[in-house]
Amino acid sequence: MAGHDLALSGFGGANRARGTGFRIESDALGDAAVPAEAYWGVHTARALENFRVSGVPVRVHAHLVRALAQVKHAAALANGEIGVLEPHKVRAIAAACRAVAQGRHHEQFVVDVVQGGAGTSTNMNANEVIANLALEHLGHPRGRYEHLDPLDDVNRCQSTNDTYPTALRIAISACLAELRTELTLLAAEFAAKGEEFATVVKVGRTQLQDAVPMTLGREFAAFGVTLTEDVARIGETLPLLAETSLGATAIGTGVAAEPGYAAAVVRHLRELTGLDVTPAADLVEATSDTGVFLLVSGVLKRTAVKLSKVCSDLRLLASGPHAGLAEINLPPRQAGSSVMPGKVNPVIPEMVNQIAFATAGADVAITMAADNGQLQLNAFEPLIGHLLLTHIVWLTRGCAALRTLCVEGITANREHLARGAAGTVGAATALAPHIGHEAAAEAARRASRTGTDMADVVVELGLLDRETVLRIMSGAAG
């Protein structure tokens, strides 16, 4: 019952809904019909009518829903501590928040992820769901807000402008932790392949042309190192995400927040989340600033581009299998063509490439949204949050798929690689210190002209014996 058609707002809609499985709720705009079984209320009903954009409800971001519940839980405990919320309401709200944080009732978070109002509709969706769960905990029907109100009680001492960004930061932190785990596992798998291929000599390339000998192991180990660097870069954003503006309320002045609330809510949120939540140094600045979201987006783009480069390399190294480089074999995952029998495509690296392209595109949208937040508030944080959470999840899943469905099963075409390394004129670079630059250049030209292995040419010219040539070339491969 989460679709747009469930909300029949306006006085006419309310009249039509009487006795039809709907309850009537009111706000400053008048009455609205809300499905009797819904935990959300009138403010969510308005949002369902106004924001029919993506068709993607907030509930797809489970970490955000949990984070909203944690923020509301911390606020209730803080309000109880300073004496502005009755103990029985604190207990009821806390019970409701625990249920949501544990993954229950997420289907009730129905507003579209793309919305006006700087996240107000998402905040009100949370307030209403938690209020109605709390009402049931107290033994009252849904919608009987005289006993416990979404705004006066669940949203006490709060504004969307401090609760929503805080919940976004907590949710993004949780998602990034999962991405770091998968990225670490992927890097470790590349390192393991580096060890497996440690003795496999091949030719390295620059500008897609033969360069100097190396080992396939060094190539794969480098993939692991470059991804490990991004595990560290992601980790550097986490302390910045732990900063909160709770207590700032509307624009950072703390209007409507009771004395002692800000310190208490930060302490309780730290305990509930296990994060080192710290208050922002300047609440006015923190209310309008989206710098940390830009930083996270930039790190995601960096990670995505590096992943994409690795995947493009894998596709190139596996190209063929007969008319390409064919240095490695990717595990076959599915038939590659509806017309070419036996064709198999590198579908997993291709999927990760596309994730990277989308992440880079999202960075542009996030940049524009951050740039266009005017004066004391950025109205576009819903889009920023949606894009960040979406692409962190995509990258996380992409890393897992790349590791388990591709990298783990890669094998090397060892004989083919050995022939290529022996025959390449790039080996001349390794031999030049031993036979001289001009002699190495002449040997390279002859090898290229005749198609003879470089090692054979050097031996034929009487420059070195075969054992020495092979030792030099093997040592140059690393």
Secondary structure, 3 states (H helix, E strand, C coil): CCCHHHCEEHHHHHHHHCCCCEEEEEECCEEEEEECCCCCCHHHHHHHHHCCCCCCEHHHCHHHHHHHHHHHHHHHHHHHHCCCCCHHHHHHHHHHHHHHHCCCCHHHCCCECCCCCCCHHHHHHHHHHHHHHHHHHCCCCCCCCCCCCHHHHHCCCCCHHHHHHHHHHHHHHHHHHHHHHHHHHHHHHHHHHHHHCCCCEEEEEECCEEEEEEEHHHHHHHHHHHHHHHHHHHHHHHHHHCEECCCCCCCCCCCCCCCCHHHHHHHHHHHHHCCCCEECCCHHHHHHCCHHHHHHHHHHHHHHHHHHHHHHHHHHHCCCCCCCCCCEECCCCCECCCCCCCCECCHHHHHHHHHHHHHHHHHHHHHHHHHCCCCCCCCCHHHHHHHHHHHHHHHHHHHHHHHHHCHHHCEECHHHHHHHHHHCCCHHHHHHHHHCHHHHHHHHHHHHHHCCCHHHHHHHCCCCCHHHHHHHHHHHHC
